[in-house]
């Protein structure tokens, strides 16, 4: 296994829609293991393949550090949200926007279809933190970051502040 570099905004790969996987092979399995190791290393709750520079419709979620009930690690290949219900605001962060938290409105419940690690179809109904994590990661696969879910005014403010702060960090070094 290997730690992968996590791409940060404004890296272009994060803004591109990912490609569906047509075959799940040894490279896919290695990528999944490396993504899990990379996510666990930074104590993230989810990671999409394009966040490590691979534009494939694949993401991993592990809420075990946050939730008391042990939800197993979830591997999603070609996931799609087929139904969603309700709306709820909550704070979230993103490994590609390090150091930032923001309240984002998302559906309360989602119904997701996709393939598991073995390439077998599966369905998942989720609410709470899992529903939020699924929407966040599937947004990544569509080339969307959490500020794309903000109002235009808040988005511009957030982007400007973020870009100013990363410039500051670079000049400080
Ligand atoms: Co993210």
Backbone and ligand atoms as CSV (ligand in chain L), in Angstrom:
chain,resi,resn,atom,element,x,y,z
A,1,UNK,N,N,0.849,-1.188,0.000
A,1,UNK,CA,C,0.000,0.000,0.000
A,1,UNK,C,C,0.887,1.241,0.000
A,2,UNK,N,N,0.280,2.321,-0.407
A,2,UNK,CA,C,1.053,3.568,-0.501
A,2,UNK,C,C,0.178,4.765,-0.178
A,3,UNK,N,N,0.805,5.778,0.403
A,3,UNK,CA,C,0.079,7.023,0.645
A,3,UNK,C,C,0.085,7.834,-0.642
A,4,UNK,N,N,-1.065,8.370,-0.996
A,4,UNK,CA,C,-1.192,9.152,-2.220
A,4,UNK,C,C,-1.263,10.638,-1.853
A,5,UNK,N,N,-0.900,11.471,-2.826
A,5,UNK,CA,C,-0.977,12.916,-2.579
A,5,UNK,C,C,-2.430,13.379,-2.740
A,6,UNK,N,N,-2.938,14.077,-1.757
A,6,UNK,CA,C,-4.313,14.593,-1.839
A,6,UNK,C,C,-4.298,15.947,-2.555
A,7,UNK,N,N,-5.028,16.007,-3.666
A,7,UNK,CA,C,-5.090,17.241,-4.455
A,7,UNK,C,C,-5.955,18.273,-3.738
A,8,UNK,N,N,-5.460,19.507,-3.741
A,8,UNK,CA,C,-6.171,20.581,-3.062
A,8,UNK,C,C,-6.743,21.551,-4.094
A,9,UNK,N,N,-7.870,22.163,-3.772
A,9,UNK,CA,C,-8.393,23.231,-4.597
A,9,UNK,C,C,-7.326,24.321,-4.694
A,10,UNK,N,N,-7.025,24.948,-5.833
A,10,UNK,CA,C,-7.728,24.895,-7.119
A,10,UNK,C,C,-7.189,23.891,-8.148
A,11,UNK,N,N,-6.704,22.744,-7.750
A,11,UNK,CA,C,-6.252,21.738,-8.720
A,11,UNK,C,C,-7.406,21.398,-9.691
A,12,UNK,N,N,-7.099,21.421,-10.987
A,12,UNK,CA,C,-8.147,21.256,-12.017
A,12,UNK,C,C,-8.839,19.898,-11.974
A,13,UNK,N,N,-8.124,18.870,-11.542
A,13,UNK,CA,C,-8.704,17.513,-11.554
A,13,UNK,C,C,-9.971,17.446,-10.687
A,14,UNK,N,N,-10.041,18.321,-9.691
A,14,UNK,CA,C,-11.195,18.314,-8.777
A,14,UNK,C,C,-12.461,18.857,-9.447
A,15,UNK,N,N,-12.270,19.624,-10.523
A,15,UNK,CA,C,-13.409,20.258,-11.190
A,15,UNK,C,C,-13.891,19.456,-12.402
A,16,UNK,N,N,-13.216,18.348,-12.677
A,16,UNK,CA,C,-13.625,17.535,-13.833
A,16,UNK,C,C,-14.524,16.395,-13.386
A,17,UNK,N,N,-15.551,16.126,-14.185
A,17,UNK,CA,C,-16.410,14.975,-13.912
A,17,UNK,C,C,-15.603,13.699,-14.164
A,18,UNK,N,N,-15.730,12.735,-13.269
A,18,UNK,CA,C,-14.939,11.501,-13.382
A,18,UNK,C,C,-15.569,10.528,-14.379
A,19,UNK,N,N,-14.768,9.573,-14.813
A,19,UNK,CA,C,-15.204,8.548,-15.770
A,19,UNK,C,C,-15.717,7.311,-15.035
A,20,UNK,N,N,-16.811,6.751,-15.544
A,20,UNK,CA,C,-17.308,5.491,-14.966
A,20,UNK,C,C,-16.294,4.379,-15.190
A,21,UNK,N,N,-16.211,3.459,-14.238
A,21,UNK,CA,C,-15.314,2.320,-14.400
A,21,UNK,C,C,-16.039,1.238,-15.191
A,22,UNK,N,N,-15.395,0.723,-16.249
A,22,UNK,CA,C,-16.044,-0.350,-17.005
A,22,UNK,C,C,-15.505,-1.707,-16.586
A,23,UNK,N,N,-14.265,-1.759,-16.152
A,23,UNK,CA,C,-13.829,-3.019,-15.536
A,23,UNK,C,C,-13.053,-2.769,-14.258
A,24,UNK,N,N,-13.317,-3.651,-13.308
A,24,UNK,CA,C,-12.741,-3.523,-11.981
A,24,UNK,C,C,-11.647,-4.572,-11.882
A,25,UNK,N,N,-10.399,-4.104,-11.923
A,25,UNK,CA,C,-9.283,-5.050,-11.993
A,25,UNK,C,C,-8.334,-4.858,-10.809
A,26,UNK,N,N,-7.166,-5.466,-10.924
A,26,UNK,CA,C,-6.163,-5.379,-9.861
A,26,UNK,C,C,-5.738,-3.950,-9.568
A,27,UNK,N,N,-5.684,-3.133,-10.626
A,27,UNK,CA,C,-5.320,-1.723,-10.414
A,27,UNK,C,C,-6.368,-1.011,-9.572
A,28,UNK,N,N,-7.648,-1.366,-9.812
A,28,UNK,CA,C,-8.737,-0.769,-9.027
A,28,UNK,C,C,-8.583,-1.166,-7.562
A,29,UNK,N,N,-8.289,-2.447,-7.315
A,29,UNK,CA,C,-8.150,-2.930,-5.933
A,29,UNK,C,C,-6.988,-2.222,-5.234
A,30,UNK,N,N,-5.894,-2.031,-5.972
A,30,UNK,CA,C,-4.739,-1.347,-5.374
A,30,UNK,C,C,-5.084,0.113,-5.082
A,31,UNK,N,N,-5.788,0.740,-6.028
A,31,UNK,CA,C,-6.199,2.138,-5.826
A,31,UNK,C,C,-7.091,2.255,-4.580
A,32,UNK,N,N,-8.038,1.324,-4.425
A,32,UNK,CA,C,-8.939,1.350,-3.255
A,32,UNK,C,C,-8.113,1.236,-1.965
A,33,UNK,N,N,-7.190,0.293,-1.918
A,33,UNK,CA,C,-6.360,0.124,-0.708
A,33,UNK,C,C,-5.548,1.387,-0.424
A,34,UNK,N,N,-4.970,1.955,-1.465
A,34,UNK,CA,C,-4.161,3.171,-1.280
A,34,UNK,C,C,-5.028,4.348,-0.837
A,35,UNK,N,N,-6.238,4.432,-1.392
A,35,UNK,CA,C,-7.144,5.522,-0.986
A,35,UNK,C,C,-7.547,5.363,0.481
A,36,UNK,N,N,-7.825,4.137,0.904
A,36,UNK,CA,C,-8.197,3.899,2.309
A,36,UNK,C,C,-7.044,4.280,3.226
A,37,UNK,N,N,-5.833,3.875,2.851
A,37,UNK,CA,C,-4.676,4.187,3.686
A,37,UNK,C,C,-4.463,5.703,3.757
A,38,UNK,N,N,-4.603,6.367,2.616
A,38,UNK,CA,C,-4.420,7.824,2.543
A,38,UNK,C,C,-5.467,8.536,3.392
A,39,UNK,N,N,-6.719,8.088,3.285
A,39,UNK,CA,C,-7.810,8.713,4.057
A,39,UNK,C,C,-7.606,8.484,5.561
A,40,UNK,N,N,-7.270,7.266,5.942
A,40,UNK,CA,C,-7.075,6.969,7.367
A,40,UNK,C,C,-5.893,7.753,7.942
A,41,UNK,N,N,-4.860,7.931,7.132
A,41,UNK,CA,C,-3.670,8.645,7.565
A,41,UNK,C,C,-3.967,10.086,7.987
A,42,UNK,N,N,-4.950,10.706,7.325
A,42,UNK,CA,C,-5.294,12.090,7.680
A,42,UNK,C,C,-6.620,12.152,8.452
A,43,UNK,N,N,-7.108,11.009,8.893
A,43,UNK,CA,C,-8.353,10.905,9.664
A,43,UNK,C,C,-9.532,11.529,8.935
A,44,UNK,N,N,-9.587,11.284,7.631
A,44,UNK,CA,C,-10.726,11.753,6.839
A,44,UNK,C,C,-11.874,10.767,6.937
A,45,UNK,N,N,-13.073,11.242,6.585
A,45,UNK,CA,C,-14.260,10.380,6.631
A,45,UNK,C,C,-14.600,9.823,5.254
A,46,UNK,N,N,-14.067,10.477,4.219
A,46,UNK,CA,C,-14.369,10.032,2.861
A,46,UNK,C,C,-13.306,10.551,1.909
A,47,UNK,N,N,-13.153,9.855,0.789
A,47,UNK,CA,C,-12.168,10.281,-0.208
A,47,UNK,C,C,-12.642,9.807,-1.584
A,48,UNK,N,N,-12.603,10.714,-2.542
A,48,UNK,CA,C,-12.978,10.376,-3.912
A,48,UNK,C,C,-11.701,10.218,-4.738
A,49,UNK,N,N,-11.749,9.353,-5.769
A,49,UNK,CA,C,-10.541,9.051,-6.546
A,49,UNK,C,C,-9.932,10.303,-7.167
A,50,UNK,N,N,-10.774,11.242,-7.621
A,50,UNK,CA,C,-10.180,12.452,-8.237
A,50,UNK,C,C,-9.455,13.322,-7.210
A,51,UNK,N,N,-9.724,13.103,-5.916
A,51,UNK,CA,C,-8.958,13.837,-4.891
A,51,UNK,C,C,-7.515,13.336,-4.796
A,52,UNK,N,N,-7.247,12.164,-5.365
A,52,UNK,CA,C,-5.857,11.713,-5.442
A,52,UNK,C,C,-5.391,11.726,-6.907
A,53,UNK,N,N,-6.092,12.497,-7.734
A,53,UNK,CA,C,-5.652,12.730,-9.109
A,53,UNK,C,C,-6.102,11.691,-10.113
A,54,UNK,N,N,-6.949,10.735,-9.705
A,54,UNK,CA,C,-7.423,9.692,-10.620
A,54,UNK,C,C,-8.889,9.976,-10.949
A,55,UNK,N,N,-9.145,10.333,-12.214
A,55,UNK,CA,C,-10.494,10.766,-12.572
A,55,UNK,C,C,-11.404,9.575,-12.878
A,56,UNK,N,N,-11.677,8.781,-11.845
A,56,UNK,CA,C,-12.553,7.608,-11.975
A,56,UNK,C,C,-13.686,7.716,-10.970
A,57,UNK,N,N,-14.848,7.164,-11.375
A,57,UNK,CA,C,-16.039,7.265,-10.520
A,57,UNK,C,C,-15.970,6.228,-9.397
A,58,UNK,N,N,-15.199,6.562,-8.391
A,58,UNK,CA,C,-14.918,5.650,-7.278
A,58,UNK,C,C,-14.664,6.482,-6.030
A,59,UNK,N,N,-15.277,6.069,-4.908
A,59,UNK,CA,C,-14.990,6.763,-3.649
A,59,UNK,C,C,-15.072,5.801,-2.474
A,60,UNK,N,N,-14.489,6.216,-1.369
A,60,UNK,CA,C,-14.501,5.388,-0.156
A,60,UNK,C,C,-14.996,6.250,1.010
A,61,UNK,N,N,-15.691,5.614,1.941
A,61,UNK,CA,C,-16.222,6.313,3.120
A,61,UNK,C,C,-15.976,5.435,4.345
A,62,UNK,N,N,-15.482,6.043,5.408
A,62,UNK,CA,C,-15.337,5.310,6.674
A,62,UNK,C,C,-15.671,6.273,7.812
A,63,UNK,N,N,-16.824,6.047,8.437
A,63,UNK,CA,C,-17.278,6.952,9.496
A,63,UNK,C,C,-16.936,6.423,10.878
A,64,UNK,N,N,-16.135,5.361,10.944
A,64,UNK,CA,C,-15.934,4.707,12.243
A,64,UNK,C,C,-15.232,5.607,13.258
A,65,UNK,N,N,-14.476,6.634,12.807
A,65,UNK,CA,C,-13.844,7.517,13.793
A,65,UNK,C,C,-14.837,8.533,14.358
A,66,UNK,N,N,-15.949,8.730,13.678
A,66,UNK,CA,C,-16.936,9.726,14.101
A,66,UNK,C,C,-18.153,9.108,14.792
A,67,UNK,N,N,-18.622,8.003,14.265
A,67,UNK,CA,C,-19.869,7.422,14.747
A,67,UNK,C,C,-19.596,6.302,15.735
A,68,UNK,N,N,-20.448,6.220,16.744
A,68,UNK,CA,C,-20.287,5.157,17.733
A,68,UNK,C,C,-20.668,3.798,17.143
A,69,UNK,N,N,-21.802,3.806,16.418
A,69,UNK,CA,C,-22.198,2.548,15.779
A,69,UNK,C,C,-21.231,2.267,14.634
A,70,UNK,N,N,-20.719,1.080,14.622
A,70,UNK,CA,C,-19.663,0.756,13.660
A,70,UNK,C,C,-20.217,0.486,12.262
A,71,UNK,N,N,-20.314,1.555,11.483
A,71,UNK,CA,C,-20.690,1.391,10.080
A,71,UNK,C,C,-19.438,0.881,9.369
A,72,UNK,N,N,-19.543,-0.196,8.614
A,72,UNK,CA,C,-18.325,-0.687,7.962
A,72,UNK,C,C,-17.812,0.284,6.899
A,73,UNK,N,N,-16.578,0.090,6.484
A,73,UNK,CA,C,-16.000,0.885,5.396
A,73,UNK,C,C,-16.851,0.654,4.147
A,74,UNK,N,N,-17.176,1.738,3.457
A,74,UNK,CA,C,-18.002,1.619,2.253
A,74,UNK,C,C,-17.163,1.984,1.035
A,75,UNK,N,N,-17.161,1.082,0.054
A,75,UNK,CA,C,-16.464,1.326,-1.214
A,75,UNK,C,C,-17.552,1.491,-2.262
A,76,UNK,N,N,-17.542,2.586,-2.971
A,76,UNK,CA,C,-18.576,2.816,-3.985
A,76,UNK,C,C,-17.949,3.007,-5.350
A,77,UNK,N,N,-18.357,2.149,-6.277
A,77,UNK,CA,C,-17.901,2.265,-7.665
A,77,UNK,C,C,-19.111,2.664,-8.509
A,78,UNK,N,N,-18.931,3.673,-9.337
A,78,UNK,CA,C,-20.005,4.223,-10.185
A,78,UNK,C,C,-21.283,4.548,-9.401
A,79,UNK,N,N,-21.157,5.186,-8.239
A,79,UNK,CA,C,-22.376,5.451,-7.455
A,79,UNK,C,C,-23.245,6.554,-8.056
A,80,UNK,N,N,-24.557,6.403,-7.873
A,80,UNK,CA,C,-25.504,7.467,-8.248
A,80,UNK,C,C,-26.567,7.601,-7.162
A,81,UNK,N,N,-26.981,8.837,-6.935
A,81,UNK,CA,C,-28.083,9.086,-6.004
A,81,UNK,C,C,-29.364,8.970,-6.817
A,82,UNK,N,N,-30.197,7.992,-6.487
A,82,UNK,CA,C,-31.422,7.810,-7.274
A,82,UNK,C,C,-32.617,8.507,-6.637
A,83,UNK,N,N,-32.565,8.733,-5.336
A,83,UNK,CA,C,-33.638,9.452,-4.659
A,83,UNK,C,C,-33.071,10.214,-3.489
A,84,UNK,N,N,-33.652,11.372,-3.212
A,84,UNK,CA,C,-33.248,12.085,-2.005
A,84,UNK,C,C,-34.472,12.753,-1.408
A,85,UNK,N,N,-34.390,13.036,-0.128
A,85,UNK,CA,C,-35.541,13.515,0.618
A,85,UNK,C,C,-35.104,14.503,1.691
A,86,UNK,N,N,-35.875,15.539,1.881
A,86,UNK,CA,C,-35.631,16.476,2.975
A,86,UNK,C,C,-34.451,17.389,2.704
A,87,UNK,N,N,-34.188,18.273,3.648
A,87,UNK,CA,C,-33.048,19.191,3.544
A,87,UNK,C,C,-32.590,19.530,4.949
A,88,UNK,N,N,-31.288,19.537,5.126
A,88,UNK,CA,C,-30.740,19.819,6.455
A,88,UNK,C,C,-29.378,20.496,6.320
A,89,UNK,N,N,-29.143,21.484,7.197
A,89,UNK,CA,C,-27.856,22.191,7.220
A,89,UNK,C,C,-26.955,21.558,8.264
A,90,UNK,N,N,-25.685,21.383,7.925
A,90,UNK,CA,C,-24.719,20.938,8.934
A,90,UNK,C,C,-23.318,21.330,8.479
A,91,UNK,N,N,-22.418,21.410,9.438
A,91,UNK,CA,C,-21.027,21.764,9.167
A,91,UNK,C,C,-20.324,20.607,8.478
A,92,UNK,N,N,-19.520,20.910,7.478
A,92,UNK,CA,C,-18.670,19.875,6.910
A,92,UNK,C,C,-17.343,20.457,6.462
A,93,UNK,N,N,-16.398,19.567,6.281
A,93,UNK,CA,C,-15.081,19.954,5.823
A,93,UNK,C,C,-14.691,19.069,4.652
A,94,UNK,N,N,-13.520,19.337,4.060
A,94,UNK,CA,C,-13.095,18.570,2.892
A,94,UNK,C,C,-11.572,18.491,2.886
A,95,UNK,N,N,-11.039,17.325,2.602
A,95,UNK,CA,C,-9.578,17.146,2.576
A,95,UNK,C,C,-8.924,17.976,1.471
A,96,UNK,N,N,-9.709,18.377,0.463
A,96,UNK,CA,C,-9.167,19.203,-0.622
A,96,UNK,C,C,-9.283,20.695,-0.337
A,97,UNK,N,N,-9.918,21.031,0.790
A,97,UNK,CA,C,-10.010,22.437,1.241
A,97,UNK,C,C,-9.566,22.443,2.702
A,98,UNK,N,N,-8.303,22.118,2.953
A,98,UNK,CA,C,-7.875,21.875,4.329
A,98,UNK,C,C,-8.059,23.100,5.225
A,99,UNK,N,N,-8.508,22.838,6.439
A,99,UNK,CA,C,-8.641,23.908,7.418
A,99,UNK,C,C,-9.966,24.648,7.360
A,100,UNK,N,N,-10.857,24.281,6.435
A,100,UNK,CA,C,-12.119,24.998,6.282
A,100,UNK,C,C,-13.311,24.143,6.640
A,101,UNK,N,N,-14.242,24.768,7.346
A,101,UNK,CA,C,-15.506,24.118,7.670
A,101,UNK,C,C,-16.574,25.103,7.230
A,102,UNK,N,N,-17.677,24.556,6.760
A,102,UNK,CA,C,-18.787,25.442,6.427
A,102,UNK,C,C,-20.089,24.687,6.557
A,103,UNK,N,N,-21.136,25.427,6.854
A,103,UNK,CA,C,-22.456,24.822,6.920
A,103,UNK,C,C,-22.983,24.678,5.489
A,104,UNK,N,N,-23.400,23.472,5.134
A,104,UNK,CA,C,-23.868,23.182,3.778
A,104,UNK,C,C,-25.240,22.517,3.881
A,105,UNK,N,N,-26.154,22.979,3.039
A,105,UNK,CA,C,-27.486,22.364,3.009
A,105,UNK,C,C,-27.457,21.135,2.102
A,106,UNK,N,N,-27.900,20.002,2.638
A,106,UNK,CA,C,-27.951,18.770,1.841
A,106,UNK,C,C,-29.238,18.021,2.145
A,107,UNK,N,N,-29.543,17.041,1.302
A,107,UNK,CA,C,-30.712,16.198,1.555
A,107,UNK,C,C,-30.506,15.446,2.866
A,108,UNK,N,N,-31.622,15.164,3.522
A,108,UNK,CA,C,-31.574,14.490,4.808
A,108,UNK,C,C,-31.381,12.981,4.624
A,109,UNK,N,N,-32.005,12.476,3.576
A,109,UNK,CA,C,-31.957,11.034,3.291
A,109,UNK,C,C,-31.618,10.837,1.824
A,110,UNK,N,N,-30.812,9.835,1.536
A,110,UNK,CA,C,-30.536,9.518,0.131
A,110,UNK,C,C,-30.625,8.010,-0.101
A,111,UNK,N,N,-30.923,7.686,-1.335
A,111,UNK,CA,C,-30.947,6.306,-1.769
A,111,UNK,C,C,-29.925,6.212,-2.904
A,112,UNK,N,N,-28.893,5.403,-2.685
A,112,UNK,CA,C,-27.760,5.349,-3.618
A,112,UNK,C,C,-27.638,3.948,-4.218
A,113,UNK,N,N,-27.341,3.912,-5.511
A,113,UNK,CA,C,-27.050,2.635,-6.165
A,113,UNK,C,C,-25.635,2.691,-6.710
A,114,UNK,N,N,-24.972,1.548,-6.733
A,114,UNK,CA,C,-23.628,1.507,-7.279
A,114,UNK,C,C,-23.116,0.082,-7.271
A,115,UNK,N,N,-21.818,-0.047,-7.449
A,115,UNK,CA,C,-21.181,-1.364,-7.394
A,115,UNK,C,C,-20.274,-1.385,-6.178
A,116,UNK,N,N,-20.155,-2.553,-5.576
A,116,UNK,CA,C,-19.234,-2.673,-4.442
A,116,UNK,C,C,-17.836,-3.018,-4.965
A,117,UNK,N,N,-16.937,-3.273,-4.042
A,117,UNK,CA,C,-15.550,-3.552,-4.385
A,117,UNK,C,C,-15.397,-4.716,-5.361
A,118,UNK,N,N,-16.283,-5.686,-5.249
A,118,UNK,CA,C,-16.229,-6.868,-6.123
A,118,UNK,C,C,-16.944,-6.621,-7.464
A,119,UNK,N,N,-17.515,-5.434,-7.625
A,119,UNK,CA,C,-18.229,-5.137,-8.860
A,119,UNK,C,C,-19.675,-5.601,-8.838
A,120,UNK,N,N,-20.152,-6.018,-7.661
A,120,UNK,CA,C,-21.554,-6.463,-7.535
A,120,UNK,C,C,-22.451,-5.266,-7.229
A,121,UNK,N,N,-23.627,-5.215,-7.882
A,121,UNK,CA,C,-24.543,-4.089,-7.626
A,121,UNK,C,C,-25.015,-4.074,-6.173
A,122,UNK,N,N,-25.119,-2.891,-5.619
A,122,UNK,CA,C,-25.708,-2.777,-4.291
A,122,UNK,C,C,-26.490,-1.482,-4.164
A,123,UNK,N,N,-27.393,-1.461,-3.191
A,123,UNK,CA,C,-28.218,-0.293,-2.922
A,123,UNK,C,C,-28.047,0.071,-1.468
A,124,UNK,N,N,-28.183,1.350,-1.188
A,124,UNK,CA,C,-27.928,1.823,0.161
A,124,UNK,C,C,-28.875,2.972,0.457
A,125,UNK,N,N,-29.582,2.879,1.584
A,125,UNK,CA,C,-30.418,3.991,2.017
A,125,UNK,C,C,-29.750,4.583,3.232
A,126,UNK,N,N,-29.564,5.882,3.258
A,126,UNK,CA,C,-28.817,6.475,4.370
A,126,UNK,C,C,-29.431,7.775,4.829
A,127,UNK,N,N,-29.236,8.054,6.114
A,127,UNK,CA,C,-29.596,9.356,6.666
A,127,UNK,C,C,-28.435,9.791,7.558
A,128,UNK,N,N,-28.580,10.955,8.194
A,128,UNK,CA,C,-27.541,11.418,9.115
A,128,UNK,C,C,-26.212,11.668,8.430
A,129,UNK,N,N,-25.143,11.398,9.179
A,129,UNK,CA,C,-23.798,11.686,8.678
A,129,UNK,C,C,-23.469,10.886,7.413
A,130,UNK,N,N,-23.955,9.645,7.347
A,130,UNK,CA,C,-23.664,8.833,6.161
A,130,UNK,C,C,-24.295,9.451,4.907
A,131,UNK,N,N,-25.531,9.941,5.033
A,131,UNK,CA,C,-26.188,10.579,3.881
A,131,UNK,C,C,-25.377,11.793,3.424
A,132,UNK,N,N,-24.884,12.559,4.384
A,132,UNK,CA,C,-24.077,13.740,4.081
A,132,UNK,C,C,-22.764,13.345,3.402
A,133,UNK,N,N,-22.103,12.328,3.946
A,133,UNK,CA,C,-20.828,11.878,3.368
A,133,UNK,C,C,-21.034,11.363,1.938
A,134,UNK,N,N,-22.101,10.628,1.713
A,134,UNK,CA,C,-22.386,10.103,0.372
A,134,UNK,C,C,-22.582,11.251,-0.612
A,135,UNK,N,N,-23.327,12.260,-0.215
A,135,UNK,CA,C,-23.582,13.392,-1.120
A,135,UNK,C,C,-22.298,14.180,-1.377
A,136,UNK,N,N,-21.491,14.357,-0.339
A,136,UNK,CA,C,-20.221,15.079,-0.478
A,136,UNK,C,C,-19.297,14.353,-1.468
A,137,UNK,N,N,-19.154,13.029,-1.292
A,137,UNK,CA,C,-18.233,12.264,-2.157
A,137,UNK,C,C,-18.763,12.153,-3.584
A,138,UNK,N,N,-20.072,11.940,-3.728
A,138,UNK,CA,C,-20.634,11.819,-5.078
A,138,UNK,C,C,-20.548,13.174,-5.798
A,139,UNK,N,N,-20.676,14.267,-5.066
A,139,UNK,CA,C,-20.419,15.595,-5.649
A,139,UNK,C,C,-18.994,15.672,-6.196
A,140,UNK,N,N,-18.016,15.188,-5.427
A,140,UNK,CA,C,-16.623,15.187,-5.909
A,140,UNK,C,C,-16.547,14.487,-7.270
A,141,UNK,N,N,-17.229,13.344,-7.384
A,141,UNK,CA,C,-17.156,12.557,-8.622
A,141,UNK,C,C,-17.787,13.295,-9.799
A,142,UNK,N,N,-18.669,14.245,-9.487
A,142,UNK,CA,C,-19.282,15.095,-10.527
A,142,UNK,C,C,-18.437,16.334,-10.805
A,143,UNK,N,N,-17.309,16.455,-10.119
A,143,UNK,CA,C,-16.457,17.636,-10.297
A,143,UNK,C,C,-16.912,18.821,-9.464
A,144,UNK,N,N,-17.648,18.530,-8.388
A,144,UNK,CA,C,-18.147,19.612,-7.529
A,144,UNK,C,C,-17.493,19.584,-6.159
A,145,UNK,N,N,-17.203,20.769,-5.657
A,145,UNK,CA,C,-16.683,20.896,-4.292
A,145,UNK,C,C,-17.776,21.489,-3.418
A,146,UNK,N,N,-17.557,21.456,-2.095
A,146,UNK,CA,C,-18.657,21.871,-1.220
A,146,UNK,C,C,-19.082,23.313,-1.422
A,147,UNK,N,N,-18.166,24.179,-1.921
A,147,UNK,CA,C,-18.633,25.562,-2.121
A,147,UNK,C,C,-19.570,25.695,-3.325
A,148,UNK,N,N,-19.611,24.680,-4.175
A,148,UNK,CA,C,-20.593,24.703,-5.262
A,148,UNK,C,C,-22.015,24.522,-4.731
A,149,UNK,N,N,-22.147,24.151,-3.474
A,149,UNK,CA,C,-23.460,24.018,-2.815
A,149,UNK,C,C,-23.823,25.261,-2.013
A,150,UNK,N,N,-22.952,26.280,-2.053
A,150,UNK,CA,C,-23.237,27.502,-1.292
A,150,UNK,C,C,-23.973,28.496,-2.185
A,151,UNK,N,N,-24.538,29.515,-1.557
A,151,UNK,CA,C,-25.136,30.598,-2.341
A,151,UNK,C,C,-23.999,31.305,-3.074
A,152,UNK,N,N,-24.271,31.943,-4.246
A,152,UNK,CA,C,-23.188,32.588,-5.011
A,152,UNK,C,C,-22.368,33.583,-4.189
A,153,UNK,N,N,-23.019,34.334,-3.331
A,153,UNK,CA,C,-22.293,35.346,-2.539
A,153,UNK,C,C,-21.354,34.675,-1.543
A,154,UNK,N,N,-21.879,33.674,-0.848
A,154,UNK,CA,C,-21.071,32.958,0.134
A,154,UNK,C,C,-19.913,32.215,-0.566
A,155,UNK,N,N,-20.222,31.669,-1.753
A,155,UNK,CA,C,-19.203,30.935,-2.518
A,155,UNK,C,C,-18.027,31.837,-2.889
A,156,UNK,N,N,-18.332,33.023,-3.410
A,156,UNK,CA,C,-17.266,33.955,-3.811
A,156,UNK,C,C,-16.423,34.369,-2.612
A,157,UNK,N,N,-17.094,34.622,-1.508
A,157,UNK,CA,C,-16.410,35.016,-0.274
A,157,UNK,C,C,-15.476,33.891,0.190
A,158,UNK,N,N,-16.022,32.690,0.187
A,158,UNK,CA,C,-15.294,31.512,0.652
A,158,UNK,C,C,-14.068,31.249,-0.245
A,159,UNK,N,N,-14.286,31.286,-1.552
A,159,UNK,CA,C,-13.182,31.027,-2.507
A,159,UNK,C,C,-12.076,32.056,-2.355
A,160,UNK,N,N,-12.492,33.334,-2.263
A,160,UNK,CA,C,-11.505,34.406,-2.160
A,160,UNK,C,C,-10.667,34.266,-0.889
A,161,UNK,N,N,-11.361,33.981,0.215
A,161,UNK,CA,C,-10.681,33.835,1.496
A,161,UNK,C,C,-9.723,32.642,1.441
A,162,UNK,N,N,-10.198,31.549,0.859
A,162,UNK,CA,C,-9.381,30.336,0.768
A,162,UNK,C,C,-8.127,30.592,-0.063
A,163,UNK,N,N,-8.298,31.216,-1.236
A,163,UNK,CA,C,-7.155,31.445,-2.128
A,163,UNK,C,C,-6.160,32.435,-1.517
A,164,UNK,N,N,-6.687,33.406,-0.794
A,164,UNK,CA,C,-5.825,34.376,-0.116
A,164,UNK,C,C,-5.013,33.659,0.969
A,165,UNK,N,N,-5.677,32.793,1.711
A,165,UNK,CA,C,-4.999,32.073,2.789
A,165,UNK,C,C,-3.925,31.119,2.268
A,166,UNK,N,N,-4.199,30.407,1.155
A,166,UNK,CA,C,-3.148,29.498,0.672
A,166,UNK,C,C,-1.962,30.271,0.100
A,167,UNK,N,N,-2.242,31.461,-0.469
A,167,UNK,CA,C,-1.124,32.306,-0.944
A,167,UNK,C,C,-0.252,32.741,0.245
A,168,UNK,N,N,-0.935,33.089,1.331
A,168,UNK,CA,C,-0.244,33.527,2.530
A,168,UNK,C,C,0.657,32.402,3.066
A,169,UNK,N,N,0.116,31.182,3.073
A,169,UNK,CA,C,0.889,30.041,3.582
A,169,UNK,C,C,2.129,29.826,2.714
A,170,UNK,N,N,1.931,29.973,1.372
A,170,UNK,CA,C,3.070,29.785,0.457
A,170,UNK,C,C,4.157,30.843,0.686
A,171,UNK,N,N,3.776,32.118,0.900
A,171,UNK,CA,C,4.786,33.164,1.088
A,171,UNK,C,C,5.451,33.062,2.452
A,172,UNK,N,N,4.729,32.520,3.431
A,172,UNK,CA,C,5.304,32.360,4.769
A,172,UNK,C,C,6.456,31.344,4.774
A,173,UNK,N,N,6.381,30.384,3.855
A,173,UNK,CA,C,7.377,29.300,3.846
A,173,UNK,C,C,8.752,29.773,3.383
L,1,CO,CO,CO,-14.254,16.465,0.071
